[in-house]
């Protein structure tokens, strides 16, 4: 997830994918003199999809950002997540604004929204710092007065590591960098990380239930089977004679298979532990009849696994409208 852009494996993975696309983007920037205001509006918004990583949502590690109806005094929900939480936020914010609900977001790139764990690419000192930060965030949520907590993370990578698109040019050992650990262990296996996910959610839910807070989990969005999605769209838009665009990518079957082991771990949780938010039908409205759509007039994805701001509003806002409405009805 996004915070791992600050670590060597993630940085290398991004640097290693589709150099021709990067050259196209660089050429476009040089053509514009490096100043986006010189570009047509359509090109500027396409560049936004390449560049946006939600920095405005992650400025303070333990302080929330207000979402939705900002003039409301209620706190209807809290979102807690890593960079996949960041990517989900535009859709959630749009839904909450539309129906007049207010929330907080605690978002930290590369940081799984669980207490007592860190990631396999971290040493003991960094790991304990993450544990302390996440505990402080959970305490704030417990004391907030909200009745609903939504967790958003790249759950499959937390249990199984990076996907093949990211790892195409790198050693296998780097695959495990985002996986959950509770000890210094640079190469955990699925069983260890999955157990930490299950036990962490159960322990968190016990504390939440004491305050009457419902725990919701946003199921991971589909990953693209091609990388650098928004950059490819930019290159094909600016240089249509040079680059062909793959409008669709991941099949429904591939997506379900990629998530199957991790989703099975959620299914093992005791009934009532979490309320799953499954957005699959938003991405595959025809089920297995069509592959994942990556583009329309703009790119729905920023890279192989993060939605763009445009894609978040398109795919997730309707999903969150239903979820928030059900929260309000209780």
C-alpha positions as CSV (number, residue, x, y, z in Angstrom):
1,X,0.0,0.0,0.0
2,X,0.8,3.6,-0.4
3,X,3.1,4.1,2.6
4,X,5.5,1.6,1.2
5,X,6.3,4.0,-1.6
6,X,8.7,5.3,1.1
7,X,10.4,1.9,1.3
8,X,12.8,0.3,-1.1
9,X,10.7,-2.6,-2.4
10,X,7.7,-0.4,-3.3
11,X,9.9,2.4,-4.8
12,X,11.8,-0.2,-6.9
13,X,8.6,-1.8,-8.1
14,X,7.1,1.4,-9.3
15,X,10.4,2.4,-11.0
16,X,10.7,-0.9,-12.8
17,X,7.3,-0.9,-14.6
18,X,6.8,0.2,-18.2
19,X,9.6,2.7,-18.8
20,X,8.1,3.8,-22.1
21,X,5.1,5.1,-20.3
22,X,7.2,7.1,-17.9
23,X,9.1,8.6,-20.9
24,X,5.8,9.6,-22.4
25,X,4.7,11.3,-19.2
26,X,8.1,13.1,-19.0
27,X,7.9,14.2,-22.6
28,X,4.5,15.6,-21.9
29,X,5.7,17.5,-18.9
30,X,8.7,18.9,-20.9
31,X,6.3,19.9,-23.7
32,X,4.3,21.9,-21.2
33,X,7.3,23.6,-19.7
34,X,6.7,21.7,-16.5
35,X,3.7,24.0,-15.6
36,X,0.3,22.2,-15.6
37,X,-1.6,25.5,-16.0
38,X,-0.3,25.6,-19.6
39,X,-2.1,22.4,-20.4
40,X,-5.7,22.1,-21.5
41,X,-8.2,21.3,-18.7
42,X,-8.7,17.7,-20.0
43,X,-5.0,17.0,-19.8
44,X,-4.7,18.6,-16.3
45,X,-7.4,16.3,-14.9
46,X,-5.8,13.3,-16.5
47,X,-2.5,14.3,-14.8
48,X,-4.3,14.6,-11.5
49,X,-5.2,11.0,-11.8
50,X,-1.5,10.1,-12.2
51,X,-0.3,12.4,-9.4
52,X,-3.0,12.3,-6.6
53,X,-2.0,10.2,-3.6
54,X,-4.3,11.9,-1.0
55,X,-1.5,13.9,0.8
56,X,-4.2,16.3,2.1
57,X,-5.8,13.3,4.0
58,X,-2.7,12.1,5.7
59,X,-1.0,15.2,7.0
60,X,-1.3,14.3,10.7
61,X,-0.7,10.7,11.7
62,X,-3.0,10.6,14.7
63,X,-5.4,13.4,13.8
64,X,-8.6,12.9,11.9
65,X,-9.8,14.6,8.7
66,X,-13.5,15.5,8.6
67,X,-15.6,14.0,5.9
68,X,-19.1,14.6,4.6
69,X,-21.4,17.2,6.1
70,X,-18.7,19.3,7.8
71,X,-21.3,21.6,9.4
72,X,-23.0,18.8,11.3
73,X,-22.2,18.2,15.0
74,X,-22.8,14.5,14.8
75,X,-20.1,11.9,14.2
76,X,-21.8,9.2,12.2
77,X,-18.8,7.1,11.3
78,X,-15.0,6.8,11.4
79,X,-12.9,5.5,8.5
80,X,-9.5,4.0,9.5
81,X,-7.1,2.8,6.8
82,X,-3.9,2.8,4.9
83,X,-3.4,4.0,1.3
84,X,-6.4,1.9,0.2
85,X,-8.4,3.9,2.8
86,X,-7.1,7.1,1.2
87,X,-8.2,5.8,-2.2
88,X,-11.7,5.0,-0.8
89,X,-12.1,8.4,0.8
90,X,-13.3,10.4,-2.2
91,X,-16.2,8.0,-2.7
92,X,-17.1,7.9,1.0
93,X,-16.8,11.7,1.3
94,X,-19.1,12.1,-1.7
95,X,-21.7,9.7,-0.3
96,X,-21.6,11.2,3.2
97,X,-22.0,14.7,1.8
98,X,-24.9,13.7,-0.4
99,X,-26.9,12.2,2.4
100,X,-25.9,14.6,5.1
101,X,-23.7,12.5,7.4
102,X,-20.4,13.4,9.0
103,X,-17.3,11.3,9.7
104,X,-13.7,11.3,10.6
105,X,-10.9,9.6,8.7
106,X,-7.6,8.4,10.2
107,X,-5.4,7.5,7.2
108,X,-1.7,6.6,7.2
109,X,-0.1,5.2,4.1
110,X,1.5,1.8,4.6
111,X,-0.1,1.3,8.0
112,X,-2.6,-1.5,8.5
113,X,-5.6,-0.4,10.6
114,X,-5.0,-2.9,13.3
115,X,-3.5,-2.8,16.8
116,X,-0.5,-4.9,17.9
117,X,1.0,-5.5,14.4
118,X,3.3,-4.0,11.9
119,X,4.6,-5.0,8.5
120,X,7.4,-7.4,7.4
121,X,9.6,-4.7,6.0
122,X,10.0,-3.0,9.3
123,X,12.6,-3.4,12.1
124,X,11.6,-3.7,15.8
125,X,11.8,0.0,16.6
126,X,9.7,1.0,13.6
127,X,7.3,-1.7,14.3
128,X,6.7,-0.7,17.9
129,X,6.3,2.9,16.8
130,X,3.5,1.7,14.4
131,X,1.9,-0.3,17.2
132,X,1.9,2.7,19.5
133,X,0.5,5.0,16.9
134,X,-2.3,2.6,16.0
135,X,-3.2,2.1,19.7
136,X,-3.4,5.9,20.1
137,X,-5.8,6.1,17.1
138,X,-8.0,3.3,18.4
139,X,-8.3,5.0,21.8
140,X,-9.4,8.2,20.0
141,X,-12.0,6.2,18.0
142,X,-13.3,4.5,21.2
143,X,-13.6,7.9,22.9
144,X,-15.1,9.7,19.8
145,X,-18.8,8.8,20.4
146,X,-19.2,7.3,17.0
147,X,-21.2,4.1,16.5
148,X,-19.6,2.9,13.3
149,X,-16.0,2.2,12.4
150,X,-15.0,1.3,8.8
151,X,-11.7,-0.3,8.1
152,X,-10.1,-0.1,4.7
153,X,-6.8,-1.8,3.7
154,X,-5.3,-3.9,1.0
155,X,-6.2,-7.0,2.9
156,X,-4.8,-9.5,0.4
157,X,-1.3,-7.9,0.5
158,X,-1.5,-8.0,4.3
159,X,-1.8,-11.7,4.2
160,X,-0.2,-12.7,0.9
161,X,2.1,-9.9,-0.2
162,X,2.4,-7.9,-3.5
163,X,0.9,-9.2,-6.7
164,X,2.7,-10.4,-9.8
165,X,2.4,-7.1,-11.6
166,X,4.4,-5.4,-8.9
167,X,6.9,-8.3,-8.5
168,X,7.6,-9.0,-12.2
169,X,11.2,-7.7,-12.0
170,X,12.1,-8.2,-8.4
171,X,13.3,-11.0,-6.0
172,X,10.6,-13.1,-4.4
173,X,11.7,-12.0,-0.9
174,X,10.3,-8.5,-1.6
175,X,6.8,-9.9,-2.1
176,X,6.3,-10.2,1.7
177,X,7.1,-6.6,2.6
178,X,3.5,-5.5,3.3
179,X,2.5,-8.7,5.2
180,X,1.4,-8.6,8.9
181,X,3.9,-9.5,11.6
182,X,4.1,-9.1,15.4
183,X,7.8,-9.9,15.5
184,X,10.8,-9.1,13.4
185,X,10.3,-11.5,10.4
186,X,11.1,-10.3,6.9
187,X,9.5,-13.4,5.3
188,X,6.3,-14.5,7.0
189,X,4.0,-17.1,5.6
190,X,0.3,-16.8,4.9
191,X,-0.8,-18.7,8.0
192,X,1.1,-16.4,10.4
193,X,-0.2,-13.2,8.8
194,X,-3.7,-14.5,8.4
195,X,-3.9,-15.4,12.1
196,X,-2.7,-12.0,13.1
197,X,-5.5,-10.5,10.9
198,X,-8.2,-12.7,12.5
199,X,-7.0,-12.3,16.1
200,X,-6.5,-8.5,15.6
201,X,-10.0,-8.0,14.3
202,X,-11.5,-10.1,17.1
203,X,-9.6,-8.2,19.8
204,X,-10.5,-4.9,18.3
205,X,-14.1,-5.8,18.1
206,X,-14.3,-6.7,21.7
207,X,-13.1,-3.2,22.7
208,X,-15.4,-1.6,20.2
209,X,-18.5,-3.5,21.4
210,X,-17.9,-2.2,24.9
211,X,-18.6,1.3,23.5
212,X,-21.4,0.1,21.2
213,X,-19.4,0.6,18.1
214,X,-20.1,-1.5,15.0
215,X,-17.1,-2.7,13.0
216,X,-17.3,-2.6,9.2
217,X,-14.6,-3.8,6.8
218,X,-14.4,-2.7,3.2
219,X,-13.4,-5.7,1.1
220,X,-10.3,-5.0,-1.1
221,X,-11.1,-3.5,-4.5
222,X,-10.1,-5.5,-7.5
223,X,-6.5,-5.2,-8.6
224,X,-5.6,-4.4,-12.2
225,X,-3.5,-7.0,-14.1
226,X,-1.7,-4.2,-15.8
227,X,0.4,-1.6,-14.0
228,X,0.6,2.2,-14.0
229,X,-2.9,2.5,-15.1
230,X,-3.3,6.3,-15.0
231,X,0.1,6.9,-16.6
232,X,-0.8,4.6,-19.5
233,X,-4.1,6.5,-20.0
234,X,-2.2,9.8,-20.0
235,X,0.3,8.5,-22.5
236,X,-2.4,7.1,-24.8
237,X,-4.4,10.3,-24.6
238,X,-1.4,12.6,-25.4
239,X,0.2,10.2,-27.9
240,X,-2.6,8.1,-29.4
241,X,-0.5,7.0,-32.4
242,X,2.2,5.6,-30.1
243,X,0.3,3.8,-27.4
244,X,-2.6,1.5,-27.5
245,X,-4.9,1.5,-24.5
246,X,-6.2,-1.6,-22.7
247,X,-9.6,-0.4,-21.6
248,X,-10.3,-3.6,-19.6
249,X,-8.1,-5.8,-17.5
250,X,-8.8,-8.2,-14.6
251,X,-11.4,-10.9,-15.2
252,X,-14.0,-11.6,-12.5
253,X,-12.6,-15.0,-12.0
254,X,-9.1,-13.7,-11.6
255,X,-10.3,-11.2,-9.0
256,X,-12.2,-13.8,-7.0
257,X,-9.3,-16.2,-7.1
258,X,-6.8,-13.5,-5.9
259,X,-9.0,-12.7,-2.9
260,X,-10.2,-16.2,-2.1
261,X,-7.8,-17.2,0.6
262,X,-7.9,-13.9,2.5
263,X,-11.7,-13.6,2.2
264,X,-11.9,-17.1,3.6
265,X,-10.1,-15.9,6.7
266,X,-12.7,-13.2,7.2
267,X,-15.4,-15.9,6.9
268,X,-13.8,-17.8,9.9
269,X,-14.4,-14.8,12.2
270,X,-17.2,-15.4,14.8
271,X,-20.6,-14.2,13.6
272,X,-21.1,-10.6,14.5
273,X,-17.4,-9.7,14.5
274,X,-17.4,-7.6,11.3
275,X,-19.9,-6.3,8.8
276,X,-18.3,-6.8,5.3
277,X,-18.7,-4.2,2.6
278,X,-18.4,-6.1,-0.6
279,X,-18.1,-3.7,-3.6
280,X,-17.5,-6.4,-6.2
281,X,-20.8,-5.8,-8.0
282,X,-19.9,-2.2,-8.5
283,X,-16.8,-3.2,-10.4
284,X,-18.4,-6.2,-12.2
285,X,-22.0,-5.3,-12.7
286,X,-22.4,-8.1,-15.2
287,X,-20.6,-10.6,-13.1
288,X,-18.2,-12.8,-15.1
289,X,-19.5,-11.5,-18.4
290,X,-17.1,-8.5,-18.6
291,X,-13.6,-7.7,-17.3
292,X,-12.7,-4.9,-15.0
293,X,-13.1,-1.5,-16.7
294,X,-10.1,0.7,-16.2
295,X,-11.0,3.9,-18.0
296,X,-13.8,6.1,-19.2
297,X,-13.2,9.8,-19.9
298,X,-10.6,9.5,-17.2
299,X,-8.7,6.7,-15.5
300,X,-10.5,4.8,-12.7
301,X,-7.2,3.6,-11.3
302,X,-4.0,5.3,-10.4
303,X,-1.8,2.2,-10.5
304,X,-2.4,-1.5,-10.3
305,X,-4.3,-1.5,-7.0
306,X,-5.2,2.1,-6.0
307,X,-8.3,3.8,-7.3
308,X,-7.9,7.4,-8.6
309,X,-10.1,10.1,-7.1
310,X,-12.3,9.8,-10.1
311,X,-12.5,6.0,-9.8
312,X,-13.3,6.2,-6.1
313,X,-16.3,8.4,-6.7
314,X,-17.5,6.4,-9.6
315,X,-17.2,2.9,-8.1
316,X,-17.5,3.4,-4.4
317,X,-19.8,6.4,-3.8
318,X,-22.9,4.4,-4.6
319,X,-21.7,1.5,-2.4
320,X,-21.1,3.9,0.5
321,X,-24.4,5.5,0.1
322,X,-26.1,2.2,0.8
323,X,-23.8,1.5,3.7
324,X,-24.3,4.9,5.3
325,X,-28.0,4.7,4.8
326,X,-28.1,1.4,6.7
327,X,-26.1,2.9,9.5
328,X,-28.6,5.8,9.8
329,X,-31.5,3.4,9.8
330,X,-30.3,1.6,12.9
